[in-house]
Amino acid sequence: MKTKRRQVLRRKSFIVLSALFTTGFGIMALGFGVSMTGGMPPQGALAVMAACLGVIAFCRRITGSRIVLGQHVLSVVNPVFTYNVPYRYVAKVTSDPRGNLVVTTRDAVDIRPVGFAGSLIDHFVGSTDRAVAELKAALAEPRDLRGDSRPVRQWTRSWVADGCAAGMLVCIVLAGFASA
């Protein structure tokens, strides 16, 4: 059987928003970091840097939502949890009346990808319906199902978001020491 390459489904707007927020707030945080070398009181600059890094962490978590079609597993990457569902455990893929994509497992567990939650814009653009069609087509392809495990839920790793969250905490602690 021929191995297929990994396919990632995500909203195009999420890619643009992620780049805009990361770049914009990153430049602002860097600017305030540089301003501390010029004699600006560090407490205010650290607070602004913490806020900027917090916004980046939050936005990267949300905009990192996607669906990954791997060789043996369908992965739904949400902001906090990632669901890895072997293809044989996927019962159906649909969209509900509100325009949300829903992956239902054979155990009757509904997984709702944040990246394809219904929105007003999606009502006109139809990206959720296109994603449902792509998922159904991918699920219809013959696959080697040997060695599949059961569905697994794990913490989502987002190195940039986690790094920014850690940086935010460092800035908050340093701002606390600067005010003392």
Secondary structure, DSSP 8 states (H G I E B T S, - for coil): ------EEE--HHHHHHHHHHHHHHHHHHHHHHHHGGGT--HHHHHHHHHHHHHHHHHHHHHHT-EEEE-SSEEEEE-SSEEEEEEGGGEEEEEE-TTS-EEEEETT--EE--GGG---HHHHHH-HHHHHHHHHHHHHHS----TT----EEEE---HHHHHHHHHHHHHHHHHHHHH-
